[in-house]
Amino acid sequence: MKWNFIKFSVLLVLVFILSSQPLLAAGKTEKVKVTFVSADLIDNNSVGNEWWWGGFVNGKELADGESVTLNVSSTGTIKLHAEAQEQDSIPDDGEATTTLKVSSLKTSQNKSMTVKVVENRGRYSGNTASWKFVFKIEKVK
């Protein structure tokens, strides 16, 4: 009788340990700091002179130089989005999006994105303006 109880107890402990292991592994999170470093108009072929631009991290807009610290699953992703808009009566838009895997991040790296805005009307229709957006991504200890 004692022997059956000991076998049952050991079996119960093994089942508990094996079933909880994947739960512990899946719950690992990492802190990642993302800074919207800059947005620069690098080329403007008569598209316009008045602009709005925005840098977004996982849907949250950041001002130039602003940072956000994220708690992200080690198997998760971070979405960077950049957008520029020429401001006139008929605005012209351009945007770019990229997704970074948390598992592939180094301790610190910069990610550049290019956004092209195309003039949609008038005598300069078809001309383009190019923007360079820079984000800095750092793993936080």
N, C-alpha and C positions, 0 to 999 in steps of 0.2 A: 504494500500500500504506500509506504514511504517512497519507494523507488518510482512509482507512477507519478506521485506528486512532484518529485524532483524533476523528472523528465518533462512533465507538463509545464512546470515553472520555467525551465530552461528554454523550452520551445516558445513559450509566450514572450520571454525576454528577447529572443532572436527575432521573432516576428515584429516586435515593437521597434527594435533597432533598425532592421532592414526597411521597414515602412517609413520611418521618419527621416532617413538619410536623404532621399530626394527632396524632401521639403526644406531641409536645412540648406542644401546646395542651391536650390532655386531662389532662396530669399536673399542672396548676397547683393548688396547695392554698393554703388560707388558714388562719391561726390565729384562732380565735374563742374568747373567754373568756365562759363563762356562769356567772353567780352566782345561787344561790337566795337571793333577798333576804329574803323573809318569807312566812309563812302566818298569816293572821289570821281568827279567827272573827268575822264581821261581823253575823251574825244567828242567834239560836238560839231557836226556838219550841218549847221543852220536848222537845228531842231527846235531850239528855244532857249530862253535865258532865265526863266523862273521855274524852279524845281521843288518837288517834295521827294524825299527818299526815306526808306525805313528798313531796318534790319530786325529780323524776328528769330527767336529761338523757341522751338516747340510752341509756336503760335503767340508768344509774348513779344510785344514790340519793345526794343531797347533803343535809347538815345545813343548818339555817338559817344563812345567811351564808357558806356554803362555796362555792368556785368550782372549776371544771374548765376547762382549756384544751384545745380540740379542734383537731386538724389535719383540716380538712374540704375536700373538693373544692370548687372555686369554683362548680360546678354541683350540689353536693350539698344535703342538708337536715339540719336539727337537729330532733330530736323532744323536746318538753317534755311532761312528764306530771305531774299533780298528783293527790294522793289523800288523802282524809280518812276516818277511821273512828271512829265512836262506840263506845267500849269498854264493853260489858256482856255478859251471858250470851248474847245474840243480837245481835252487832254489826251496825250499819248503816253502809253504805259509800256513798261518792260519789267520782267521778273525772272528770277532764277531760284531754284530750290535744290538742296542736296541733303542727303541723309548720311550721318556718320555712325558706324558701329562703335559702341563703347569699348568692346573687346579689342578693337584695333587701334585705340588711341595710345599715343606715346604720353610721356609725362606732360609735355607742352608742345603745341603745334599751332601754326596759323593756317587758316583755310581761306583762300581767295575765291571770289565768285565774280563773273562778268555778267553785267546786265546790259542788253541792247534795247534802246528805245527807237522806234521807227516813226518818223513824221508821217501822219496819216492824211493830211490835206494840204492844199495850196501849192504854190510853185515849188516848194522844197519837198513835196511828197515823195516818200521813199528814202530820204536821207536818214542817217542814223546818228545816234549819240551813244557812247559807251561809258559805262560806270564800272568802277572796280570797288567791290565790297570786301572787307577783310574782317574775319572773326578770329579770335584767339581762344583756343580750347586747352584747358589745363585740368589734369587730374589733381584733386585736392586730397592730401593725406589726412 
